[in-house]
Amino acid sequence: MALTVGTDTYISQAEADSYHASMGNTGWPSTSTAEVIALKEAALRKATAFLDSIARGKWKGVKATAEQALAWPRTGVIDEEGYEVPESDIPTAVAVAACEAALRYYIGDDLMPDSVNNVASESVAGAVSVSYFEGKDPTPLYNKIYKLIEGLVIEALGNNSSSVAMATSGYAQYVRF
């Protein structure tokens, strides 16, 4: 089943291919076999679901229509620069974050695992000993992805202590569909 931007993904596979090629992301293959295309499309769907899940209730504005499947497009959104995001657009930051999340899914990472191992160390010499990280949230943090959409949410996602700068030159400010 082909991807539909705005229905099951925030960016087309061709746009994701172009983005990853421009960023030198070798984990996203440039080949176009049926199997690779299917895996890329699945990764883009999972990435979109991940973004909608982590930012649920935190996106600025409201869905453009009650019937739409995805969180974007939205109405009433002012970006971090103070500009209104047109209600028929998906911001480039969201599309780029979807590309980055899709890359992780494609290479085998699960961005929403059922559980995360919180074990600090284990030993088995004579007696079994297990140490856990106390007071640490075992949820994985994807700061690069979080930082990309930071200007479009009302509160920080994940660990907000690191900063990631990403160049998106050559891409339109918004993705229209």
C-alpha positions as CSV (number, residue, x, y, z in Angstrom):
1,M,0.0,0.0,0.0
2,A,1.5,3.3,-1.1
3,L,2.2,6.1,1.4
4,T,-0.2,9.0,1.4
5,V,1.3,12.2,2.8
6,G,-1.2,13.6,5.4
7,T,-2.9,10.3,5.9
8,D,-0.3,7.9,7.1
9,T,3.0,9.8,6.8
10,Y,4.3,13.3,7.1
11,I,6.7,13.0,4.1
12,S,6.9,11.0,0.9
13,Q,9.4,8.3,0.4
14,A,11.0,10.2,-2.4
15,E,11.4,13.3,-0.2
16,A,12.8,11.1,2.6
17,D,15.3,9.6,0.1
18,S,16.3,13.1,-1.0
19,Y,16.7,14.3,2.7
20,H,18.8,11.3,3.7
21,A,21.0,11.6,0.6
22,S,21.6,15.3,1.3
23,M,22.5,14.5,4.9
24,G,24.8,11.6,4.0
25,N,22.7,9.1,6.0
26,T,24.1,5.9,4.6
27,G,21.8,3.8,6.8
28,W,18.9,4.8,4.5
29,P,19.7,2.9,1.2
30,S,19.5,4.6,-2.1
31,T,18.4,1.3,-3.8
32,S,14.8,0.9,-4.9
33,T,14.0,-2.8,-4.8
34,A,10.4,-3.7,-3.9
35,E,11.6,-5.0,-0.5
36,V,13.6,-1.8,0.3
37,I,10.6,0.4,-0.7
38,A,8.3,-1.6,1.5
39,L,10.7,-1.3,4.5
40,K,11.1,2.4,3.9
41,E,7.4,3.0,3.7
42,A,6.8,1.0,6.9
43,A,9.6,3.0,8.6
44,L,8.0,6.3,7.6
45,R,4.6,5.1,8.9
46,K,6.1,4.1,12.2
47,A,8.0,7.3,12.4
48,T,4.8,9.3,11.9
49,A,3.0,7.3,14.5
50,F,6.0,7.9,16.9
51,L,5.8,11.7,16.4
52,D,2.1,11.8,16.9
53,S,2.4,9.6,20.0
54,I,5.3,11.5,21.8
55,A,3.7,14.9,21.1
56,R,0.0,13.9,21.8
57,G,-1.6,16.7,23.7
58,K,1.6,18.8,23.4
59,W,1.3,20.1,19.8
60,K,0.4,23.7,19.4
61,G,-3.0,24.5,17.9
62,V,-5.6,21.9,17.0
63,K,-6.1,19.5,14.1
64,A,-7.3,21.2,10.9
65,T,-10.2,18.8,10.8
66,A,-11.7,16.4,13.4
67,E,-11.7,13.6,10.8
68,Q,-8.0,13.6,9.9
69,A,-5.9,10.7,10.9
70,L,-2.7,12.5,11.8
71,A,-1.9,15.4,14.1
72,W,-0.8,17.6,11.2
73,P,-2.0,19.8,9.5
74,R,-3.2,22.0,12.4
75,T,-4.8,25.4,12.9
76,G,-3.8,28.1,15.3
77,V,-0.1,27.3,15.3
78,I,2.6,30.0,15.6
79,D,6.1,28.6,15.1
80,E,9.1,29.4,17.2
81,E,9.9,32.4,15.0
82,G,6.5,33.9,15.5
83,Y,5.1,32.9,12.1
84,E,1.7,31.4,11.6
85,V,1.9,27.9,10.1
86,P,-0.7,27.7,7.3
87,E,-3.5,25.3,8.2
88,S,-3.0,23.1,5.1
89,D,0.8,22.6,5.7
90,I,3.0,20.2,7.5
91,P,6.0,22.1,8.8
92,T,9.4,21.0,7.4
93,A,10.5,20.4,11.0
94,V,7.9,17.7,11.4
95,A,8.8,16.1,8.0
96,V,12.5,16.2,8.9
97,A,11.8,14.7,12.3
98,A,9.8,11.9,10.6
99,C,12.9,11.3,8.3
100,E,15.2,11.0,11.3
101,A,12.8,8.7,13.2
102,A,12.3,6.6,10.0
103,L,16.0,6.1,9.7
104,R,16.1,4.7,13.2
105,Y,13.3,2.4,12.5
106,Y,14.8,1.3,9.2
107,I,18.1,0.3,10.9
108,G,16.3,-1.7,13.5
109,D,15.7,0.6,16.4
110,D,12.3,0.5,18.1
111,L,11.5,4.0,19.2
112,M,8.6,2.9,21.3
113,P,9.7,-0.3,23.0
114,D,7.4,-2.1,25.4
115,S,10.0,-1.8,28.1
116,V,13.6,-0.6,28.4
117,N,16.2,-2.4,30.4
118,N,17.1,-0.2,33.4
119,V,20.0,-2.6,34.6
120,A,23.2,-0.8,35.4
121,S,25.3,-4.0,35.9
122,E,25.0,-7.7,36.4
123,S,27.4,-10.3,37.8
124,V,27.2,-14.1,38.2
125,A,30.4,-15.2,39.9
126,G,29.2,-17.3,42.9
127,A,26.2,-15.1,43.6
128,V,23.8,-13.3,41.4
129,S,23.9,-9.5,41.6
130,V,21.9,-7.0,39.6
131,S,22.1,-3.2,40.0
132,Y,19.6,-0.8,38.6
133,F,19.8,2.9,37.8
134,E,17.9,4.5,40.6
135,G,15.8,7.5,39.9
136,K,16.5,7.3,36.2
137,D,13.7,7.2,33.6
138,P,14.4,4.1,31.5
139,T,12.6,5.6,28.5
140,P,14.9,6.1,25.6
141,L,15.6,9.8,24.6
142,Y,15.8,10.9,21.0
143,N,17.0,14.5,21.5
144,K,17.7,15.1,17.8
145,I,14.1,14.3,16.9
146,Y,12.7,16.2,19.9
147,K,14.7,19.3,19.1
148,L,13.5,19.4,15.5
149,I,9.9,19.8,16.6
150,E,10.5,21.8,19.8
151,G,9.2,25.0,18.3
152,L,5.8,23.3,17.5
153,V,5.0,21.9,20.9
154,I,3.8,23.6,24.1
155,E,6.2,21.8,26.3
156,A,9.6,20.0,26.0
157,L,9.7,16.4,24.9
158,G,12.2,14.1,26.6
159,N,15.4,15.4,27.9
160,N,15.7,19.1,27.0
161,S,19.2,19.6,28.2
162,S,21.1,19.0,25.0
163,S,21.0,21.1,21.8
164,V,21.0,19.8,18.3
165,A,21.3,22.1,15.3
166,M,20.2,20.8,11.9
167,A,20.5,22.4,8.6
168,T,17.5,22.0,6.3
169,S,18.7,24.3,3.5
170,G,17.3,23.4,0.1
171,Y,13.9,22.4,1.6
172,A,10.8,24.4,1.5
173,Q,9.6,25.9,4.8
174,Y,6.5,23.8,4.7
175,V,5.3,20.6,3.0
176,R,2.1,21.2,1.2
177,F,-0.3,18.5,0.1
